[in-house]
């Protein structure tokens, strides 16, 4: 049977486990296509044209009702 750890030892193990889990999430998001899959899931189908309004956060116009190329 392992010797009982002092309270600081349990705290250390808890912090270590949380940091290890955080590292695993970083590696998972960085080196796997999970981000792409999740993004596609959130975005839904691109051909869904249910809305009639385009909200432009910033941009310029070429003429009446025409947005310029530098609009984003």
Backbone torsions as a table, in degrees:
resi	resn	phi	psi	omega
1	UNK	NA	136.0	-177.8
2	UNK	-73.2	146.4	178.2
3	UNK	-67.9	148.3	-179.8
4	UNK	-67.5	134.5	178.7
5	UNK	-84.7	145.2	173.6
6	UNK	-67.3	168.0	-176.2
7	UNK	-56.3	-38.3	178.3
8	UNK	-62.7	-32.9	178.5
9	UNK	-66.9	-39.5	177.8
10	UNK	-67.1	-39.0	177.7
11	UNK	-63.8	-43.3	178.2
12	UNK	-59.4	-45.6	178.7
13	UNK	-62.3	-40.5	179.3
14	UNK	-63.6	-45.4	178.2
15	UNK	-64.2	-42.2	179.0
16	UNK	-60.6	-43.0	-179.2
17	UNK	-66.6	-39.5	178.3
18	UNK	-64.8	-44.0	178.9
19	UNK	-66.0	-36.8	176.8
20	UNK	-64.9	-40.8	177.6
21	UNK	-64.5	-41.5	177.6
22	UNK	-62.1	-42.5	176.8
23	UNK	-62.2	-39.5	177.6
24	UNK	-63.3	-41.1	178.5
25	UNK	-64.4	-42.1	178.7
26	UNK	-61.5	-45.2	179.0
27	UNK	-64.7	-42.2	179.4
28	UNK	-60.7	-45.8	-178.9
29	UNK	-70.8	-35.5	-175.9
30	UNK	-76.1	-43.3	-169.4
31	UNK	-108.7	7.1	177.4
32	UNK	-128.9	162.8	-179.5
33	UNK	-81.3	22.5	-179.0
34	UNK	-60.8	-40.3	-179.3
35	UNK	-62.2	-42.6	179.9
36	UNK	-65.2	-44.8	179.3
37	UNK	-61.2	-44.5	-178.7
38	UNK	-66.9	-38.7	177.8
39	UNK	-64.1	-42.2	177.6
40	UNK	-65.0	-36.9	179.2
41	UNK	-65.7	-40.7	179.3
42	UNK	-71.9	-35.9	-175.2
43	UNK	-72.7	-32.5	-177.4
44	UNK	77.4	-171.1	-178.6
45	UNK	-70.5	136.2	-179.1
46	UNK	-73.6	-22.0	-178.4
47	UNK	-87.4	7.9	178.4
48	UNK	-76.2	103.7	-177.6
49	UNK	-109.1	50.2	-177.5
50	UNK	-74.4	-23.1	-175.9
51	UNK	-94.0	161.5	-179.9
52	UNK	-118.9	-1.8	-173.7
53	UNK	-116.6	133.3	174.0
54	UNK	-108.9	121.7	178.4
55	UNK	-100.2	118.3	180.0
56	UNK	-105.6	120.5	-177.1
57	UNK	-73.8	-32.3	178.7
58	UNK	-166.0	145.2	178.9
59	UNK	169.6	-174.5	179.4
60	UNK	-130.8	174.1	-179.0
61	UNK	-128.7	149.9	176.5
62	UNK	-88.0	-41.7	-179.1
63	UNK	-156.8	-164.2	-179.4
64	UNK	-64.7	121.9	177.7
65	UNK	62.5	23.8	178.1
66	UNK	-127.3	123.8	178.8
67	UNK	-88.1	149.3	-178.6
68	UNK	-82.2	173.2	-177.9
69	UNK	-70.5	-26.8	-177.8
70	UNK	-87.1	13.5	177.8
71	UNK	-77.7	135.6	178.9
72	UNK	-138.7	NA	NA
